[in-house]
C-alpha cells in the first residue's frame, strides 16, 4: 500500500461546503466536545475529544472516506469512564490538513504516533473500523509503545479485498439516490448501514465523493503471518457476519491462529459497518474488553 500524492478538494468553495456539512454531522456527538489540532511531520491532524479527564483514553479511527461523526453511537458509552478521542485520519476528507505523503505502513504508524505524543497520551486503547482497523493493527505492528490494547471492527488487512466489496460500495452509492423512505429497507438488504444513518452524517460523505480527490492508493494490504504474530497487545476483533470486506469464518480462523491471545467474534445480523448496524452489541463488547484484566486498566 504505497501512496505517491496527497488528497485534496477540487476548490476552496468545495472544502468550505464540506466543512459546513461536517460540522453539522458532529452535532450527533454528545456535548461537551473539544476540538484539537496536532501538528505532525505529515500535516495537521484534527481530533475531537469527549468525556472525563481521568481514566485510560480511547482513541477512535474511522473508516476510509468516513469522518469522526461515524462514531456517534459509541461516544457516550465509551466516554462514561474514558476520555474519548476521535481522529480525522490523513488521506481522507475532514478537518485534518495533510502536507506530506504517508507512503506506506511505517509512515502511517509514524504520523499516528506523533498524534498520540502531541496529545500527551502514553497508554491508549486504539479502536478502528474498516481502514481505521487496518491503521490500528498497523500501529500494533510498527509502533505499539503508546498502546494499551487494540480493538478492530471488520478491519482491513486480514485478507485480500474482494471484488464484491467494490460492488457493495457502488450499490450503496446508487442506494443513496433512492427515495429516503426506501433507504432503510435497501440498507438492510445490502447490509449497508449508511442508507439508514442520519442524513446529517451522510451529507459530508456525499459531498466528499463529488468534490474530494483522494490520493491514488491500492487497498489496505493484508498483513503477513509474521506481522500478526508479532502483536503483543490485547486485541479484540469483531467481524460482521454479512461483511462485504471479509469472509468471516476464514478471517476469524486467521486472527485466532496468529494473534496471541486475541479475542475474536462474529457479530450476527451485521455487515461491514457493524458499529452503526449493531451499536448496542458493539458497545457491550468494547466496554467488556476495556474492563477486563486483559484489555482494561492494570
C-alpha positions in Angstrom: 0.0 0.0 0.0 2.1 2.9 -1.3 0.9 6.4 -1.9 2.5 9.0 -4.1 0.4 12.1 -3.6 -1.9 13.9 -1.1 -5.6 14.1 -1.4 -7.3 17.5 -1.9 -10.7 19.2 -2.5 -11.4 20.5 -6.0 -11.7 24.1 -4.8 -11.8 26.2 -1.7 -15.5 26.5 -2.1 -15.9 22.8 -2.1 -13.9 22.4 1.1 -15.9 25.2 2.7 -19.2 23.4 1.8 -17.9 20.1 3.0 -16.7 21.5 6.4 -20.1 23.2 6.9 -21.8 19.8 6.4 -19.1 18.1 8.6 -19.8 20.5 11.5 -23.5 19.7 11.3 -22.7 16.0 11.4 -20.6 16.4 14.5 -23.7 17.6 16.4 -24.6 14.0 16.6 -22.0 13.7 19.3 -23.0 14.4 22.9 -21.8 17.7 24.5 -19.5 19.0 25.6 -16.9 18.2 23.0 -13.5 19.8 22.5 -11.6 20.1 19.2 -7.8 19.9 18.9 -5.2 20.3 16.2 -2.0 18.3 16.4 1.0 19.2 14.2 2.9 16.3 12.8 5.6 15.7 10.2 2.9 14.8 7.8 0.4 17.7 8.4 -2.0 19.0 11.0 -4.3 16.3 12.4 -7.7 17.3 13.8 -9.0 15.5 16.8 -12.4 15.6 18.7 -12.4 14.9 22.5 -15.2 13.9 24.8 -15.5 12.5 28.3 -13.7 12.7 31.7 -10.2 13.9 32.2 -9.2 10.8 34.1 -9.1 7.2 33.0 -7.3 5.4 30.2 -8.1 7.1 26.9 -9.9 5.5 24.0 -8.8 6.7 20.5 -11.1 6.1 17.6 -10.1 5.7 13.9 -12.9 5.9 11.3 -13.0 4.0 8.0 -11.9 5.2 4.6 -13.9 8.2 3.3 -15.6 8.5 6.7 -15.2 11.0 9.5 -15.5 11.3 13.3 -19.3 11.6 13.4 -19.4 7.9 12.3 -18.7 7.1 15.9 -21.7 8.9 17.4 -23.4 5.6 18.6 -20.3 4.7 20.7 -19.1 8.1 22.1 -21.4 8.4 25.1 -21.0 4.8 26.2 -17.2 4.8 25.9 -17.0 8.3 27.4 -18.7 7.5 30.6 -15.4 6.3 32.2 -12.8 7.0 29.5 -11.6 10.1 27.7 -12.5 9.6 24.1 -10.5 11.0 21.2 -11.6 10.6 17.5 -9.0 11.3 14.8 -9.7 12.7 11.4 -7.3 10.4 9.6 -4.9 11.7 7.0 -5.7 10.8 3.3 -9.4 11.3 4.0 -11.7 14.3 3.7 -12.0 16.0 7.1 -10.5 18.9 9.1 -7.1 17.3 9.1 -4.7 19.0 6.6 -2.1 16.7 5.1 1.1 18.2 3.6 3.4 15.2 3.2 2.7 11.8 1.8 2.5 8.9 4.2 3.7 6.4 1.7 3.4 3.1 3.5 3.0 1.2 6.7 5.8 2.7 8.7 4.9 6.2 7.7 1.3 5.7 8.7 2.4 4.4 12.1 4.7 7.4 12.4 2.1 10.1 11.9 -0.4 8.4 14.3 2.4 8.0 16.9 3.1 11.7 16.6 -0.6 12.5 17.1 -0.7 10.4 20.3 2.5 12.1 21.5 1.1 15.6 20.7 -2.0 14.8 22.8 0.2 13.7 25.6 -1.1 10.2 25.6 1.2 7.3 26.6 -1.3 4.5 27.1 -4.3 4.3 24.8 -6.9 1.8 23.8 -7.0 2.1 20.0 -10.3 1.3 18.3 -10.6 1.3 14.5 -13.2 0.4 11.9 -12.5 -0.9 8.4 -9.5 1.1 7.2 -9.2 2.5 10.7 -8.9 -1.1 11.8 -6.0 -1.5 9.4 -4.4 1.6 10.9 -4.9 0.2 14.4 -3.4 -3.2 13.6 -0.6 -1.4 11.7 0.2 0.6 14.8 0.3 -2.6 16.9 2.8 -4.0 14.5 5.1 -1.0 13.9 4.7 1.5 16.8 3.0 -0.2 19.8 4.7 1.6 22.6 1.9 4.0 23.4 -0.8 1.3 23.1 -2.6 -0.5 25.9 -4.8 -2.5 23.6 -6.3 -2.6 20.1 -9.9 -3.3 19.1 -10.9 -3.5 15.4 -14.2 -3.8 13.7 -14.3 -5.6 10.4 -10.8 -4.4 9.7 -8.8 -4.2 6.6 -5.6 -6.2 6.4 -6.9 -9.6 7.4 -7.5 -10.8 3.8 -7.3 -9.5 0.3 -10.1 -7.0 -0.6 -12.6 -9.0 -2.7 -14.3 -7.6 -5.8 -17.7 -7.8 -4.1 -16.5 -5.0 -1.7 -16.3 -2.6 -4.6 -19.7 -3.8 -5.8 -21.0 -3.2 -2.3 -19.7 0.4 -2.4 -21.3 1.1 -5.8 -24.6 -0.4 -4.6 -24.5 1.9 -1.6 -24.0 4.9 -3.9 -27.0 4.0 -6.0 -29.0 3.4 -2.9 -28.3 7.0 -1.8 -30.2 8.1 -5.0 -33.3 6.2 -4.0 -36.2 8.0 -2.2 -35.3 8.4 1.5 -38.3 6.2 2.6 -36.8 3.3 0.7 -33.3 3.6 2.0 -33.6 1.7 5.4 -35.0 -1.4 3.6 -32.3 -1.1 1.0 -29.7 -0.8 3.8 -30.9 -4.0 5.4 -30.9 -5.8 2.0 -27.4 -4.6 1.1 -26.0 -4.8 4.7 -25.1 -1.1 4.3 -25.9 0.9 7.4 -25.2 4.2 5.7 -28.5 4.0 3.9 -30.4 4.3 7.2 -28.0 6.5 9.0 -28.9 10.1 10.0 -28.9 12.3 6.9 -26.5 14.8 8.5 -23.9 12.1 8.9 -24.2 11.1 5.2 -24.2 14.7 3.8 -20.4 15.4 4.1 -19.6 11.9 2.8 -21.8 12.6 -0.3 -20.2 16.0 -0.8 -16.7 14.5 -0.5 -17.5 11.8 -3.1 -18.2 14.7 -5.6 -15.5 17.2 -4.6 -12.6 15.5 -2.9 -9.9 13.9 -4.9 -8.2 11.3 -2.8 -4.6 10.2 -3.3 -4.4 7.2 -5.5 -3.8 4.2 -3.3 -4.3 0.5 -3.6 -6.5 -1.3 -1.0 -5.1 -1.8 2.5 -2.6 -4.6 2.1 -3.0 -7.8 4.0 -0.7 -8.2 7.0 1.7 -11.1 6.7 1.5 -14.0 9.1 4.7 -12.8 10.8 3.3 -9.3 11.3 0.2 -10.6 13.0 2.2 -13.0 15.2 4.4 -10.0 16.3 1.5 -8.3 18.0 2.0 -8.5 21.8 -1.0 -6.4 22.9 -4.5 -7.4 24.0 -6.6 -7.5 20.8 -10.3 -7.6 20.2 -11.6 -8.4 16.7 -15.3 -8.1 15.8 -16.4 -9.3 12.3 -19.7 -8.8 10.6 -21.5 -11.9 9.6 -22.6 -10.2 6.4 -19.4 -8.3 5.8 -18.6 -7.3 2.2 -14.9 -6.9 3.0 -14.1 -10.2 4.8 -15.2 -13.8 4.7 -15.9 -14.0 8.5 -15.0 -17.7 9.0 -11.6 -17.6 7.3 -10.9 -14.2 8.9 -11.8 -15.5 12.3 -9.6 -18.5 11.8 -6.7 -16.4 10.7 -6.7 -13.9 13.5 -7.3 -16.7 16.1 -4.4 -18.7 14.8 -1.9 -15.9 14.5 -2.6 -13.1 17.1 -1.5 -14.3 20.5 -4.4 -14.3 23.0 -6.8 -12.5 20.6 -10.5 -12.2 21.4 -12.4 -12.6 18.2 -16.1 -13.0 17.4 -18.5 -12.8 14.5 -21.4 -10.3 15.1 -24.7 -11.7 13.7 -27.0 -9.6 11.6 -24.2 -7.1 10.8 -22.3 -6.2 7.7 -19.2 -4.2 7.3 -20.4 -1.1 9.2 -21.3 -3.1 12.4 -20.7 -0.2 14.8 -23.7 1.6 13.0 -25.8 -1.5 12.4 -25.4 -3.2 15.8 -24.2 -0.3 18.1 -25.5 -1.9 21.3 -23.7 -5.2 20.7 -20.5 -3.4 19.7 -20.6 -1.1 22.7 -21.1 -4.1 25.0 -18.2 -5.9 23.5 -15.9 -2.8 23.7 -16.8 -2.0 27.3 -16.3 -5.6 28.4 -13.0 -5.7 26.7 -11.8 -2.4 28.2 -13.0 -3.5 31.7 -11.3 -6.9 31.5 -8.0 -7.7 33.2 -6.5 -8.3 29.8 -7.9 -5.3 27.8 -8.5 -2.8 30.6 -6.6 -0.8 33.1 -3.9 -2.6 35.0 
